[in-house]
Amino acid sequence: MEKARQVFKAKDEYFIRNGAILLEKQISLQPSSIPKNTVFSHLHGQGIEVTCPISWLDRVRIATETSYALCFMHCGRSRPIVHLDVKSSSILLNESFTAKLSNFGSAVSIAPGEDYFQGISVEGTFGYIDPEYQETLRVTEKCDVYSFGVVLVEFLTGRNPSVMLRRRTNLVDDFAFSMEKNCILQIVDDVVQSQGSNEDIQAFAELAMRCIKKKGYERPTMREVTLELRRIQHLIRSKQNNGSG
């Protein structure tokens, strides 16, 4: 397996690798400035008290920033790079709540002209792993799209997919069932319910649902995901501006 050892010179400042904050034209080795909190810790309280939950607008913004990073990995180089371990604990948050994607230990690159990389064992974290990849071991960009979709569901519901698996329940299945029955508002968490509107919550939920489709070809690309998240972010801000006016 060829690990993605390249330094990401990303247009957007949304990468952390090997203790380095990666910027467009330089690498700043500043361990003290590396964010210590993650989306996981803020949603589920690991290592910190959840005394200040992430607001709905911040959830959408953090998701958008993370999608930029994944979009660059998939589309910004001659060889697409697949993260393979996208999860809420891989998204670090600094003091201003800016998202930094981290944890590239499982990443692989896909050779030019190839549609996938054939793995030999499953990489990633259970609860977030693409079921199609689990079955075929074929690594594509859509593996990340699925995992990112689970994170979107996590943002909506505040539920921990790994804990649910240990309890023999499945966050993705529960979410899909709620969408099918048109009762999504019954499983979103209190912050989302109190701060979001039906329109933007439904749009976010529908995007998450597209990302977690069982078949990779049915899922959107990360570029499409990013565009939709930007639209939802603009929708929320427009409503807030109109409300404050």
BAVO-28209 format. One line per field, with one value per atom (N, C-alpha, C, O): atom name; x, y, z. Coordinates in steps of 0.02 Angstrom, whole numbers, plus 50000, padded with zeros to 5 digits. Layout:
% residues N
at: [CA|...]
X: [X|...]
Y: [Y|...]
Z: [Z|...]
% end
This chain:
% residues 245
at: [N|CA|C|O|N|CA|C|O|N|CA|C|O|N|CA|C|O|N|CA|C|O|N|CA|C|O|N|CA|C|O|N|CA|C|O|N|CA|C|O|N|CA|C|O|N|CA|C|O|N|CA|C|O|N|CA|C|O|N|CA|C|O|N|CA|C|O|N|CA|C|O|N|CA|C|O|N|CA|C|O|N|CA|C|O|N|CA|C|O|N|CA|C|O|N|CA|C|O|N|CA|C|O|N|CA|C|O|N|CA|C|O|N|CA|C|O|N|CA|C|O|N|CA|C|O|N|CA|C|O|N|CA|C|O|N|CA|C|O|N|CA|C|O|N|CA|C|O|N|CA|C|O|N|CA|C|O|N|CA|C|O|N|CA|C|O|N|CA|C|O|N|CA|C|O|N|CA|C|O|N|CA|C|O|N|CA|C|O|N|CA|C|O|N|CA|C|O|N|CA|C|O|N|CA|C|O|N|CA|C|O|N|CA|C|O|N|CA|C|O|N|CA|C|O|N|CA|C|O|N|CA|C|O|N|CA|C|O|N|CA|C|O|N|CA|C|O|N|CA|C|O|N|CA|C|O|N|CA|C|O|N|CA|C|O|N|CA|C|O|N|CA|C|O|N|CA|C|O|N|CA|C|O|N|CA|C|O|N|CA|C|O|N|CA|C|O|N|CA|C|O|N|CA|C|O|N|CA|C|O|N|CA|C|O|N|CA|C|O|N|CA|C|O|N|CA|C|O|N|CA|C|O|N|CA|C|O|N|CA|C|O|N|CA|C|O|N|CA|C|O|N|CA|C|O|N|CA|C|O|N|CA|C|O|N|CA|C|O|N|CA|C|O|N|CA|C|O|N|CA|C|O|N|CA|C|O|N|CA|C|O|N|CA|C|O|N|CA|C|O|N|CA|C|O|N|CA|C|O|N|CA|C|O|N|CA|C|O|N|CA|C|O|N|CA|C|O|N|CA|C|O|N|CA|C|O|N|CA|C|O|N|CA|C|O|N|CA|C|O|N|CA|C|O|N|CA|C|O|N|CA|C|O|N|CA|C|O|N|CA|C|O|N|CA|C|O|N|CA|C|O|N|CA|C|O|N|CA|C|O|N|CA|C|O|N|CA|C|O|N|CA|C|O|N|CA|C|O|N|CA|C|O|N|CA|C|O|N|CA|C|O|N|CA|C|O|N|CA|C|O|N|CA|C|O|N|CA|C|O|N|CA|C|O|N|CA|C|O|N|CA|C|O|N|CA|C|O|N|CA|C|O|N|CA|C|O|N|CA|C|O|N|CA|C|O|N|CA|C|O|N|CA|C|O|N|CA|C|O|N|CA|C|O|N|CA|C|O|N|CA|C|O|N|CA|C|O|N|CA|C|O|N|CA|C|O|N|CA|C|O|N|CA|C|O|N|CA|C|O|N|CA|C|O|N|CA|C|O|N|CA|C|O|N|CA|C|O|N|CA|C|O|N|CA|C|O|N|CA|C|O|N|CA|C|O|N|CA|C|O|N|CA|C|O|N|CA|C|O|N|CA|C|O|N|CA|C|O|N|CA|C|O|N|CA|C|O|N|CA|C|O|N|CA|C|O|N|CA|C|O|N|CA|C|O|N|CA|C|O|N|CA|C|O|N|CA|C|O|N|CA|C|O|N|CA|C|O|N|CA|C|O|N|CA|C|O|N|CA|C|O|N|CA|C|O|N|CA|C|O|N|CA|C|O|N|CA|C|O|N|CA|C|O|N|CA|C|O|N|CA|C|O|N|CA|C|O|N|CA|C|O|N|CA|C|O|N|CA|C|O|N|CA|C|O|N|CA|C|O|N|CA|C|O|N|CA|C|O|N|CA|C|O|N|CA|C|O|N|CA|C|O|N|CA|C|O|N|CA|C|O|N|CA|C|O|N|CA|C|O|N|CA|C|O|N|CA|C|O|N|CA|C|O|N|CA|C|O|N|CA|C|O|N|CA|C|O|N|CA|C|O|N|CA|C|O|N|CA|C|O|N|CA|C|O|N|CA|C|O|N|CA|C|O|N|CA|C|O|N|CA|C|O|N|CA|C|O|N|CA|C|O|N|CA|C|O|N|CA|C|O|N|CA|C|O|N|CA|C|O|N|CA|C|O|N|CA|C|O|N|CA|C|O|N|CA|C|O|N|CA|C|O|N|CA|C|O|N|CA|C|O|N|CA|C|O|N|CA|C|O|N|CA|C|O|N|CA|C|O|N|CA|C|O|N|CA|C|O|N|CA|C|O|N|CA|C|O|N|CA|C|O|N|CA|C|O|N|CA|C|O|N|CA|C|O|N|CA|C|O|N|CA|C|O|N|CA|C|O|N|CA|C|O|N|CA|C|O|N|CA|C|O|N|CA|C|O|N|CA|C|O|N|CA|C|O|N|CA|C|O|N|CA|C|O|N|CA|C|O|N|CA|C|O|N|CA|C|O|N|CA|C|O|N|CA|C|O|N|CA|C|O]
X: [50042|50000|50044|50089|50030|50068|50036|49981|50070|50043|50049|50096|50003|50004|50051|50030|50115|50166|50180|50223|50144|50156|50136|50091|50170|50149|50094|50101|50037|49981|49991|49987|50004|50010|49941|49930|49897|49826|49812|49842|49766|49742|49706|49711|49671|49636|49675|49705|49675|49718|49682|49669|49667|49626|49659|49626|49727|49763|49807|49838|49811|49861|49894|49859|49961|49994|50058|50099|50067|50129|50149|50208|50102|50118|50134|50161|50118|50132|50067|50022|50063|50008|50029|50079|49993|50013|49980|49918|50020|49995|50012|50043|49991|49998|50071|50089|50113|50182|50234|50293|50213|50262|50234|50173|50278|50258|50282|50342|50236|50255|50253|50199|50310|50314|50306|50354|50244|50227|50181|50121|50210|50167|50120|50064|50143|50101|50039|49989|50042|49985|49937|49887|49953|49910|49847|49852|49788|49727|49724|49743|49700|49696|49624|49614|49575|49506|49484|49510|49436|49410|49334|49302|49306|49233|49204|49153|49236|49212|49208|49158|49261|49262|49209|49180|49195|49144|49074|49028|49064|48998|48983|48927|49036|49025|49059|49050|49099|49126|49188|49204|49225|49285|49342|49365|49365|49423|49404|49445|49343|49321|49248|49212|49226|49156|49118|49140|49062|49023|48978|48917|49011|48973|48952|48907|48985|48969|48963|49011|48905|48896|48908|48900|48927|48939|48873|48825|48870|48808|48793|48836|48732|48711|48751|48774|48758|48796|48869|48898|48898|48967|48973|49023|48923|48925|48927|48966|48886|48885|48951|48977|48976|49040|49097|49138|49101|49155|49150|49201|49089|49080|49104|49135|49090|49111|49187|49216|49219|49292|49324|49373|49296|49322|49313|49356|49256|49243|49292|49311|49314|49365|49428|49457|49449|49511|49505|49551|49449|49440|49434|49459|49401|49395|49464|49477|49508|49576|49613|49648|49607|49640|49617|49657|49553|49525|49538|49548|49539|49539|49598|49609|49635|49685|49754|49800|49762|49826|49816|49760|49872|49867|49847|49814|49865|49846|49796|49815|49734|49686|49711|49737|49702|49721|49658|49616|49650|49592|49613|49660|49579|49597|49587|49632|49530|49513|49500|49486|49503|49486|49453|49468|49407|49370|49321|49281|49325|49281|49284|49326|49240|49237|49299|49317|49334|49396|49455|49509|49447|49500|49494|49537|49442|49432|49450|49413|49507|49531|49501|49486|49493|49466|49513|49531|49532|49576|49534|49473|49567|49533|49474|49426|49480|49426|49377|49335|49383|49338|49348|49302|49407|49422|49441|49478|49415|49426|49492|49511|49528|49589|49583|49575|49587|49584|49651|49704|49649|49710|49704|49658|49753|49751|49754|49707|49811|49820|49855|49880|49858|49897|49872|49910|49808|49779|49774|49752|49793|49781|49820|49876|49789|49820|49808|49761|49851|49841|49822|49843|49782|49759|49801|49808|49830|49875|49838|49778|49872|49841|49812|49843|49752|49719|49680|49644|49689|49653|49592|49591|49541|49479|49480|49441|49523|49525|49593|49633|49605|49664|49639|49593|49669|49648|49685|49744|49649|49679|49683|49656|49717|49723|49690|49680|49674|49639|49600|49616|49549|49506|49542|49569|49543|49570|49512|49460|49523|49472|49444|49471|49391|49360|49289|49249|49273|49206|49153|49162|49100|49048|49051|49002|49110|49121|49141|49144|49156|49185|49131|49077|49148|49105|49091|49138|49028|49012|49034|49052|49032|49054|49129|49152|49167|49240|49254|49299|49215|49224|49216|49249|49171|49157|49208|49228|49230|49273|49346|49390|49361|49427|49451|49510|49405|49423|49418|49366|49475|49478|49463|49499|49411|49396|49381|49376|49375|49358|49291|49279|49247|49180|49183|49134|49239|49248|49247|49214|49282|49283|49215|49194|49180|49114|49067|49029|49069|49027|49044|49000|49108|49130|49111|49089|49120|49101|49026|49003|48988|48915|48897|48849|48934|48922|48936|48899|48989|49003|48946|48928|48918|48861|48802|48769|48790|48737|48752|48708|48816|48838|48824|48801|48839|48825|48750|48731|48709|48636|48608|48567|48630|48599|48635|48606|48700|48740|48755|48778|48741|48751|48819|48845|48847|48913|48905|48879|48927|48916|48953|48927|49011|49049|49014|49011|48989|48953|48889|48872|48855|48794|48808|48769|48866|48884|48894|48873|48927|48938|48872|48868|48821|48755|48712|48652|48746|48713|48659|48609|48669|48627|48671|48732|48641|48680|48653|48595|48696|48675|48650|48599|48686|48667|48598|48556|48586|48521|48465|48411|48478|48427|48410|48352|48463|48453|48414|48367|48434|48400|48327|48284|48312|48243|48203|48146|48232|48198|48185|48133|48233|48224|48168|48126|48167|48115|48046|47998|48041|47976|47960|47909|48006|47996|47988|47946|48029|48027|48097|48115|48135|48205|48210|48258|48161|48166|48162|48179|48139|48135|48203|48210|48253|48318|48373|48430|48359|48411|48419|48371|48478|48490|48460|48437|48462|48427|48455|48417|48522|48552|48527|48507|48527|48504|48430|48409|48390|48318|48304|48260|48341|48326|48354|48327|48407|48439|48427|48432|48410|48401|48329|48283|48319|48252|48239|48285|48176|48159|48194|48216|48200|48229|48303|48324|48342|48414|48430|48477|48391|48402|48386|48423|48331|48312|48364|48381|48390|48440|48504|48533|48525|48584|48573|48617|48513|48497|48495|48519|48467|48464|48534|48547|48578|48647|48681|48714|48672|48700|48674|48712|48610|48579|48610|48621|48625|48657|48727|48750|48762|48831|48835|48884|48784|48787|48750|48733|48737|48709|48754|48815|48723|48761|48811|48865|48792|48834|48872|48842|48937|48977|48954|48957|48931|48912|48851|48837|48813|48754|48771|48729|48831|48851|48877|48902|48872|48901|48976|49005|49009|49081|49090|49043|49151|49164|49157|49140|49169|49158|49083|49066|49040|48968|48946|48903|48976|48960|48978|48939|49037|49061|49014|48996|48994|48949|48883|48856|48856|48792|48799|48755|48854|48865|48872|48847|48906|48912|48843|48828|48801|48733|48694|48659|48699|48663|48689|48651|48755|48786|48760|48743|48756|48731|48657|48635|48619|48548|48539|48496|48578|48573|48591|48557|48647|48670|48620|48608|48590|48541|48481|48456|48459|48402|48420|48379|48481|48503|48507|48487|48533|48539|48470|48459|48425|48357|48322|48284|48335|48304|48330|48293|48396|48425|48411|48419|48389|48374|48305|48284]
Y: [49940|50000|50062|50070|50106|50168|50220|50244|50239|50289|50358|50372|50401|50469|50511|50541|50512|50545|50616|50651|50637|50704|50757|50747|50813|50871|50905|50921|50917|50949|51025|51056|51056|51128|51154|51175|51154|51166|51240|51282|51256|51325|51345|51403|51299|51312|51283|51230|51318|51299|51250|51265|51191|51145|51077|51025|51077|51014|51014|51065|50957|50946|50879|50830|50876|50812|50808|50854|50753|50740|50799|50817|50830|50884|50949|50994|50955|51017|51049|51015|51114|51151|51166|51201|51141|51147|51208|51213|51254|51315|51312|51265|51363|51362|51361|51323|51402|51408|51392|51403|51365|51350|51297|51287|51265|51217|51245|51255|51257|51284|51229|51206|51207|51155|51188|51207|51193|51228|51184|51194|51134|51088|51123|51100|51179|51213|51244|51256|51257|51290|51240|51260|51176|51126|51118|51109|51122|51115|51050|50997|51053|50993|50966|50909|51006|50984|50959|50980|50914|50886|50895|50910|50886|50886|50833|50844|50774|50720|50742|50730|50773|50792|50845|50844|50889|50940|50912|50935|50861|50831|50781|50775|50745|50688|50694|50651|50747|50761|50723|50719|50693|50656|50705|50740|50707|50749|50820|50855|50842|50909|50905|50857|50955|50959|50993|51044|50964|50994|51048|51042|51102|51157|51208|51248|51207|51253|51213|51209|51184|51143|51182|51243|51148|51181|51205|51167|51269|51297|51264|51233|51273|51245|51276|51240|51342|51374|51351|51340|51344|51319|51247|51230|51207|51138|51137|51100|51179|51182|51211|51186|51262|51292|51242|51236|51207|51158|51102|51080|51080|51029|51055|51019|51119|51148|51152|51135|51175|51179|51110|51103|51060|50993|50967|50933|50983|50961|50993|50961|51056|51087|51044|51032|51023|50984|50919|50900|50884|50821|50832|50792|50886|50901|50912|50890|50947|50958|50893|50881|50849|50784|50744|50711|50747|50707|50738|50702|50805|50838|50884|50905|50901|50954|50930|50970|50865|50838|50789|50767|50772|50725|50656|50619|50638|50574|50586|50615|50566|50575|50540|50485|50573|50545|50532|50577|50472|50452|50448|50412|50484|50487|50420|50397|50390|50323|50319|50265|50375|50373|50438|50466|50461|50522|50506|50460|50545|50537|50601|50644|50608|50670|50683|50740|50630|50640|50656|50671|50653|50673|50747|50773|50780|50851|50891|50891|50925|50964|51034|51060|51065|51133|51177|51160|51234|51279|51327|51319|51378|51424|51460|51477|51473|51507|51459|51479|51395|51343|51331|51307|51347|51331|51257|51232|51223|51151|51137|51170|51086|51061|50986|50950|50961|50889|50857|50883|50801|50768|50693|50668|50656|50583|50551|50519|50562|50537|50469|50450|50433|50372|50316|50272|50318|50266|50287|50248|50350|50377|50340|50318|50333|50303|50347|50386|50340|50377|50328|50270|50352|50311|50329|50388|50280|50291|50325|50313|50368|50400|50348|50297|50361|50315|50259|50223|50251|50199|50228|50286|50186|50208|50193|50222|50148|50129|50100|50083|50095|50060|49997|49999|49941|49877|49866|49852|49872|49861|49787|49745|49772|49703|49692|49635|49746|49741|49806|49857|49802|49860|49910|49892|49973|50028|50072|50074|50108|50154|50136|50093|50170|50162|50136|50166|50081|50052|50103|50139|50104|50154|50207|50241|50214|50264|50232|50267|50168|50135|50122|50097|50139|50126|50051|50012|50029|49958|49926|49867|49964|49937|49923|49872|49968|49958|49898|49859|49890|49832|49767|49717|49767|49706|49692|49635|49745|49736|49754|49732|49793|49821|49868|49883|49891|49940|50010|50032|50045|50113|50163|50166|50203|50258|50321|50318|50376|50438|50433|50467|50390|50383|50351|50355|50318|50293|50351|50348|50405|50465|50499|50525|50498|50530|50495|50529|50429|50392|50411|50428|50408|50423|50494|50507|50541|50610|50616|50656|50576|50575|50554|50581|50506|50485|50544|50554|50582|50641|50692|50723|50701|50746|50723|50763|50657|50630|50643|50658|50636|50649|50722|50735|50768|50839|50850|50889|50816|50825|50796|50827|50736|50699|50705|50694|50722|50722|50653|50645|50601|50533|50506|50524|50462|50433|50366|50318|50362|50300|50240|50184|50250|50194|50165|50104|50209|50186|50149|50098|50174|50141|50071|50025|50063|49997|49948|49890|49973|49929|49909|49857|49950|49933|49896|49887|49874|49835|49875|49847|49940|49982|50019|50022|50045|50076|50146|50154|50196|50265|50277|50310|50251|50262|50232|50264|50171|50139|50177|50186|50199|50237|50302|50322|50335|50398|50386|50423|50335|50320|50303|50323|50267|50250|50314|50321|50360|50423|50464|50495|50464|50500|50469|50503|50403|50367|50381|50388|50386|50398|50473|50492|50515|50587|50614|50657|50587|50610|50628|50612|50662|50677|50721|50715|50766|50812|50776|50804|50714|50676|50651|50633|50649|50623|50675|50660|50737|50788|50812|50809|50836|50854|50923|50958|50940|51001|51064|51110|51068|51128|51139|51195|51087|51092|51111|51153|51079|51094|51166|51198|51192|51259|51314|51369|51299|51351|51345|51395|51286|51276|51286|51285|51295|51297|51231|51193|51216|51154|51149|51096|51206|51207|51188|51144|51220|51205|51138|51104|51118|51052|50998|50949|51006|50956|50953|50898|51010|51010|50975|50937|50988|50956|50881|50841|50862|50791|50755|50699|50787|50757|50748|50698|50796|50789|50730|50689|50725|50669|50603|50555|50600|50539|50519|50460|50567|50553|50526|50482|50552|50530|50459|50424|50436|50369|50316|50263|50330|50278|50217|50223|50158|50096|50087|50060|50111|50104|50169|50223|50163|50223|50266|50328|50236|50275|50318|50366|50301|50341|50402|50446|50404|50460|50519|50509|50579|50637|50637|50600|50679|50691|50741|50775|50746|50795|50866|50911|50876|50942|50961|51017|50913|50925|50935|50977|50897|50904|50974|51006|50997|51064|51118|51164|51114|51164|51166|51220|51107|51106|51133|51168|51117|51143|51219|51253|51245|51318|51349|51402|51316|51342|51342|51391|51289|51285|51337|51369|51346|51396|51466|51505|51480|51545|51553|51607|51499|51500|51519|51560|51488|51501|51573|51607|51596|51664|51716|51767|51702|51749|51755|51811|51700|51701|51738|51776|51727|51762|51837|51877|51857|51928|51960|52016|51925|51951|51957|52004|51908|51909|51965|51993|51981|52034|52103|52154|52103|52167|52191|52245]
Z: [50000|50000|50000|50041|49952|49948|49992|49977|50045|50090|50058|50020|50074|50047|50090|50139|50071|50112|50087|50115|50035|50010|50061|50101|50058|50097|50058|49999|50092|50059|50061|50114|50003|50000|49979|49921|50025|50010|50004|50039|49960|49954|50018|50040|50048|50110|50168|50162|50225|50281|50327|50385|50300|50338|50347|50348|50353|50361|50423|50439|50456|50508|50492|50480|50493|50479|50519|50518|50556|50592|50636|50639|50670|50715|50680|50711|50616|50580|50556|50533|50563|50533|50462|50452|50412|50343|50312|50309|50289|50257|50183|50159|50146|50074|50052|50007|50083|50060|50113|50102|50169|50221|50268|50270|50304|50356|50422|50431|50467|50532|50584|50603|50606|50657|50725|50757|50747|50809|50851|50851|50886|50924|50973|50984|51001|51051|51019|51054|50953|50920|50888|50859|50892|50862|50905|50965|50874|50913|50951|50926|51013|51055|51059|51079|51040|51042|50974|50922|50975|50913|50911|50962|50853|50847|50892|50925|50894|50937|51010|51043|51035|51105|51121|51175|51074|51086|51082|51116|51040|51034|51089|51112|51110|51154|51222|51265|51232|51298|51317|51376|51269|51286|51300|51254|51361|51378|51398|51427|51381|51401|51422|51405|51458|51476|51419|51393|51400|51346|51376|51378|51401|51431|51379|51391|51321|51267|51203|51164|51190|51130|51066|51066|51014|50950|50921|50917|50903|50875|50808|50777|50785|50721|50664|50620|50664|50611|50611|50558|50671|50675|50650|50619|50663|50637|50561|50531|50531|50458|50432|50382|50465|50443|50450|50404|50506|50517|50465|50438|50450|50398|50331|50293|50317|50253|50249|50198|50302|50303|50293|50257|50326|50319|50248|50220|50218|50150|50101|50051|50113|50072|50071|50018|50130|50136|50098|50061|50106|50071|49996|49956|49976|49905|49874|49818|49910|49884|49878|49829|49928|49926|49865|49833|49850|49796|49727|49678|49723|49658|49646|49589|49698|49692|49671|49667|49658|49639|49582|49568|49548|49492|49514|49477|49576|49605|49662|49713|49654|49709|49772|49770|49829|49893|49933|49942|49958|49997|50070|50087|50113|50184|50219|50255|50209|50235|50310|50336|50346|50417|50438|50491|50396|50412|50469|50464|50522|50580|50620|50607|50668|50706|50748|50761|50768|50807|50763|50788|50696|50650|50631|50594|50655|50641|50703|50752|50701|50758|50754|50700|50813|50817|50858|50914|50828|50865|50907|50914|50935|50981|50948|50982|50883|50848|50815|50775|50834|50808|50733|50700|50707|50638|50634|50676|50584|50578|50543|50495|50567|50537|50530|50580|50469|50458|50477|50459|50513|50537|50527|50495|50554|50558|50488|50466|50454|50386|50383|50330|50439|50440|50395|50376|50376|50333|50261|50218|50245|50178|50124|50135|50066|50008|49947|49946|49897|49835|49780|49780|49733|49677|49616|49599|49583|49527|49469|49459|49431|49373|49325|49310|49302|49256|49289|49255|49354|49391|49425|49445|49433|49466|49540|49578|49562|49633|49651|49607|49715|49741|49776|49817|49759|49789|49855|49855|49910|49975|49992|49956|50046|50068|50137|50158|50171|50235|50246|50217|50288|50300|50344|50397|50323|50362|50385|50354|50440|50463|50531|50566|50549|50615|50607|50571|50640|50634|50657|50706|50619|50628|50575|50561|50544|50491|50425|50374|50424|50365|50312|50327|50250|50193|50186|50180|50188|50184|50118|50117|50064|49999|50001|49974|50031|50039|50084|50070|50137|50181|50143|50158|50095|50057|50002|49992|49968|49909|49920|49882|49973|49987|49932|49928|49891|49839|49868|49891|49866|49893|49838|49788|49847|49802|49843|49905|49809|49843|49879|49929|49854|49883|49953|49990|49969|50038|50087|50140|50070|50113|50115|50167|50058|50056|50105|50141|50107|50155|50227|50266|50243|50312|50331|50387|50284|50297|50308|50348|50272|50282|50353|50382|50381|50450|50497|50545|50483|50524|50519|50569|50460|50452|50495|50527|50496|50538|50612|50651|50629|50698|50717|50773|50671|50684|50696|50739|50658|50664|50728|50761|50745|50800|50866|50919|50864|50925|50951|51008|50911|50933|50912|50859|50953|50942|50905|50933|50841|50803|50831|50827|50861|50889|50950|50958|50994|51053|51032|51062|50982|50959|50933|50944|50898|50873|50931|50928|50984|51042|51075|51108|51065|51092|51041|51050|50987|50934|50898|50874|50893|50851|50802|50811|50750|50696|50682|50665|50691|50682|50611|50601|50562|50492|50478|50446|50502|50491|50526|50498|50588|50624|50588|50582|50563|50527|50462|50447|50424|50361|50373|50333|50427|50443|50458|50436|50496|50512|50450|50444|50404|50341|50300|50271|50298|50260|50288|50250|50354|50386|50392|50419|50366|50367|50438|50451|50483|50553|50578|50634|50535|50551|50613|50651|50623|50680|50747|50799|50746|50809|50833|50892|50789|50810|50809|50829|50786|50789|50861|50900|50878|50948|50964|50920|51028|51052|51021|51005|51012|50983|50912|50895|50873|50803|50801|50761|50843|50844|50863|50834|50912|50937|50891|50891|50854|50814|50739|50703|50716|50644|50623|50664|50558|50529|50495|50479|50483|50448|50381|50360|50346|50279|50280|50242|50324|50322|50355|50334|50406|50436|50384|50378|50348|50298|50242|50219|50220|50167|50190|50152|50251|50279|50285|50269|50309|50317|50249|50243|50199|50133|50104|50070|50116|50093|50128|50096|50194|50231|50204|50197|50188|50162|50095|50083|50053|49989|50000|49963|50050|50062|50088|50076|50123|50155|50114|50141|50051|50008|50008|50014|50003|50008|49950|49959|49891|49832|49819|49820|49806|49796|49738|49743|49683|49625|49638|49601|49691|49708|49751|49760|49776|49820|49779|49723|49806|49772|49778|49818|49738|49747|49804|49824|49830|49882|49856|49894|49792|49763|49767|49785|49750|49754|49827|49841|49872|49943|49967|50002|49948|49968|49943|49980|49880|49851|49889|49901|49906|49942|50013|50037|50046|50114|50113|50157|50062|50056|50046|50073|50007|49996|50061|50076|50100|50164|50213|50248|50213|50257|50239|50283|50175|50152|50171|50190|50165|50183|50256|50273|50300|50372|50387|50425|50357|50371|50345|50377|50288|50260|50306|50316|50333|50380|50444|50471|50468|50528|50516|50558|50458|50442|50434|50457|50402|50394|50461|50473|50505|50571|50614|50655|50606|50647|50619|50653|50555|50524|50544|50523]
% end
